[in-house]
Amino acid sequence: MKKLGIVTASLPFAAQSHANIFDIFGGGDEEKASEEVIFARTPLTASKSTMGTNLELTPEIKVLSYNNFYEFGTGKGDPVRNSQSFSVNPWTLEVTGLVNKPLKLGYEDLIKRFPLEDRYYRMRCVEAWSMNIPWVGFSLAALLKEADPLGSAKYVAFETLYDPEQMVGQRSRMAGGGIDYPYVEGLRLDEA
């Protein structure tokens, strides 16, 4: 896939959720989970979007403590437990391949270069559960426009960070849900 298009390494943006009382999972685990959630976060400045503003948000504790990030383990609570000391700085995002202007940007570069938007999304999992979550970031199309893809580019490939020291699920295929890391996903350039 890398030979057919553009390759990017992903960089997450964390932002504080503005959770409501909506609770699609029942109760009972909030106290245990809230003791585990000790993330130090820096607020991001983002423009408000109208996207998803009609959604009632899932409580932040549910968003943080019930999810799938196999890089941190296969249990729903593994990511919150195993990512507490995860460092995103220094970290770079690279756009290479069939582009006129390859990019290599650090976390601070991304925040300065692209205007951040605050959106709400209904995230649906293939396991038949969903959450209404806040998202702070910028459009992939804006990033790709800066890289100026060649006319022959057809796909965008996303490759995760490979760091088994920080991401315990990457230490073995068994611990990481049977996935061969680094994980690569893609989409057509016209979908980006």
C-alpha positions as CSV (number, residue, x, y, z in Angstrom):
1,M,0.0,0.0,0.0
2,K,2.9,2.4,0.8
3,K,4.0,2.2,-2.8
4,L,0.6,3.2,-4.1
5,G,0.2,6.4,-2.3
6,I,0.9,8.5,0.7
7,V,2.1,7.3,4.1
8,T,1.4,9.1,7.3
9,A,2.3,8.2,10.9
10,S,-0.5,9.1,13.2
11,L,-0.4,11.6,16.1
12,P,-3.2,11.7,18.6
13,F,-4.7,14.9,20.1
14,A,-6.0,14.6,23.6
15,A,-8.5,17.0,24.9
16,Q,-10.7,17.2,27.9
17,S,-14.2,15.8,27.4
18,H,-17.3,17.8,28.2
19,A,-19.2,14.8,29.3
20,N,-22.9,14.8,30.4
21,I,-24.9,12.4,32.4
22,F,-25.7,10.1,29.5
23,D,-24.7,6.5,30.4
24,I,-25.1,3.8,27.9
25,F,-23.1,1.2,29.8
26,G,-24.9,1.1,33.2
27,G,-22.9,1.8,36.3
28,G,-20.7,0.4,38.9
29,D,-17.2,0.9,37.5
30,E,-16.9,4.6,37.7
31,E,-15.2,4.7,41.1
32,K,-12.6,2.1,40.1
33,A,-12.0,3.7,36.7
34,S,-11.8,7.3,38.1
35,E,-9.0,6.1,40.4
36,E,-7.0,5.0,37.3
37,V,-7.6,8.1,35.2
38,I,-4.8,10.4,36.2
39,F,-3.9,11.8,32.8
40,A,-2.1,15.1,32.9
41,R,-3.6,17.0,29.9
42,T,-2.9,20.4,28.4
43,P,-6.0,22.2,27.2
44,L,-6.1,22.9,23.4
45,T,-7.5,26.0,21.9
46,A,-10.0,25.0,19.2
47,S,-12.8,26.7,17.3
48,K,-16.3,25.3,17.9
49,S,-17.9,23.4,15.2
50,T,-21.6,22.7,14.7
51,M,-20.7,19.1,13.8
52,G,-22.5,16.8,16.3
53,T,-23.7,19.5,18.6
54,N,-27.0,17.7,18.9
55,L,-25.4,14.7,20.5
56,E,-25.6,14.1,24.3
57,L,-22.0,13.1,25.2
58,T,-21.0,9.9,26.9
59,P,-19.5,10.6,30.3
60,E,-15.7,11.1,30.1
61,I,-15.0,8.3,32.6
62,K,-16.7,5.9,30.2
63,V,-14.9,7.2,27.2
64,L,-11.5,6.8,28.9
65,S,-12.1,3.5,30.6
66,Y,-14.1,1.4,28.0
67,N,-12.3,1.3,24.7
68,N,-10.2,-0.7,22.2
69,F,-6.6,0.3,21.7
70,Y,-4.9,-3.1,21.4
71,E,-1.5,-1.3,21.5
72,F,-2.2,-1.1,25.2
73,G,-3.9,-4.5,25.7
74,T,-7.0,-6.3,24.7
75,G,-9.2,-5.6,27.8
76,K,-11.6,-2.7,27.7
77,G,-9.8,-1.1,30.7
78,D,-6.2,-1.9,29.6
79,P,-5.7,1.3,27.6
80,V,-6.4,3.6,30.6
81,R,-4.2,1.5,32.9
82,N,-1.3,0.9,30.5
83,S,-1.1,4.4,28.9
84,Q,-0.7,6.6,31.9
85,S,3.0,7.3,31.2
86,F,2.6,7.4,27.4
87,S,4.6,10.3,26.0
88,V,3.6,12.1,22.8
89,N,6.5,14.5,22.9
90,P,8.9,14.3,21.2
91,W,6.9,12.6,18.4
92,T,6.6,13.3,14.7
93,L,4.1,12.9,12.0
94,E,5.5,12.2,8.5
95,V,3.8,12.4,5.2
96,T,5.9,10.7,2.5
97,G,5.4,8.8,-0.7
98,L,3.7,10.2,-3.8
99,V,3.7,13.9,-2.7
100,N,5.4,17.0,-4.0
101,K,6.1,18.4,-0.5
102,P,7.0,15.7,2.0
103,L,6.3,16.7,5.6
104,K,7.8,15.9,9.0
105,L,6.0,17.7,11.8
106,G,6.3,17.6,15.5
107,Y,3.3,17.9,17.9
108,E,3.8,21.7,18.4
109,D,4.2,22.2,14.6
110,L,0.9,20.6,14.0
111,I,-1.0,22.7,16.5
112,K,0.5,25.9,15.2
113,R,0.2,25.0,11.5
114,F,-3.4,23.7,11.4
115,P,-6.4,25.4,13.0
116,L,-7.9,23.0,15.5
117,E,-11.7,22.3,15.6
118,D,-13.8,21.0,18.5
119,R,-16.3,18.4,17.1
120,Y,-18.6,15.8,18.5
121,Y,-18.8,12.4,16.9
122,R,-20.9,9.2,17.4
123,M,-18.1,6.6,17.4
124,R,-19.4,3.1,16.5
125,C,-17.4,0.0,17.2
126,V,-17.7,-3.2,15.2
127,E,-18.5,-4.9,18.5
128,A,-21.9,-3.3,18.5
129,W,-21.3,-0.5,21.0
130,S,-21.0,3.2,20.5
131,M,-20.2,6.4,22.3
132,N,-20.8,10.1,21.6
133,I,-17.3,11.7,22.1
134,P,-15.6,15.0,21.8
135,W,-12.8,15.3,19.3
136,V,-10.2,18.0,18.9
137,G,-8.1,18.0,15.7
138,F,-7.9,19.2,12.2
139,S,-9.0,17.9,8.8
140,L,-6.9,15.3,7.1
141,A,-7.7,17.1,3.9
142,A,-5.8,20.1,5.2
143,L,-2.7,18.1,5.9
144,L,-2.8,16.3,2.5
145,K,-3.3,19.7,0.8
146,E,0.0,20.9,2.3
147,A,1.8,17.8,1.2
148,D,0.4,18.3,-2.4
149,P,-0.2,14.7,-3.6
150,L,1.0,13.7,-7.1
151,G,-1.7,13.0,-9.6
152,S,-0.7,9.3,-9.5
153,A,-1.4,9.0,-5.8
154,K,-4.5,6.9,-5.1
155,Y,-4.4,5.9,-1.4
156,V,-3.4,7.2,2.0
157,A,-1.7,4.7,4.4
158,F,-1.7,5.3,8.1
159,E,1.0,3.5,10.1
160,T,0.9,3.6,13.9
161,L,3.8,4.3,16.1
162,Y,5.8,1.1,17.0
163,D,7.1,1.5,20.5
164,P,6.7,-1.7,22.6
165,E,8.4,0.0,25.6
166,Q,5.4,2.4,25.9
167,M,2.7,0.2,24.2
168,V,2.6,-3.1,26.1
169,G,0.2,-4.6,23.6
170,Q,2.9,-4.4,20.9
171,R,5.3,-6.6,22.8
172,S,3.7,-9.8,21.5
173,R,0.9,-10.7,19.1
174,M,-1.0,-12.4,21.9
175,A,-1.0,-9.3,24.1
176,G,-1.9,-7.1,21.2
177,G,-4.9,-8.9,19.9
178,G,-3.1,-10.9,17.2
179,I,-2.1,-7.8,15.2
180,D,1.3,-7.6,13.5
181,Y,2.6,-4.2,14.6
182,P,3.1,-1.5,13.5
183,Y,-0.6,-1.5,12.4
184,V,-1.3,-0.1,8.9
185,E,-4.7,1.1,7.7
186,G,-5.6,2.9,4.6
187,L,-8.3,4.7,2.5
188,R,-8.7,6.0,-1.0
189,L,-7.3,9.5,-1.5
190,D,-10.7,10.8,-2.6
191,E,-12.1,9.6,0.8
192,A,-9.6,11.7,2.7
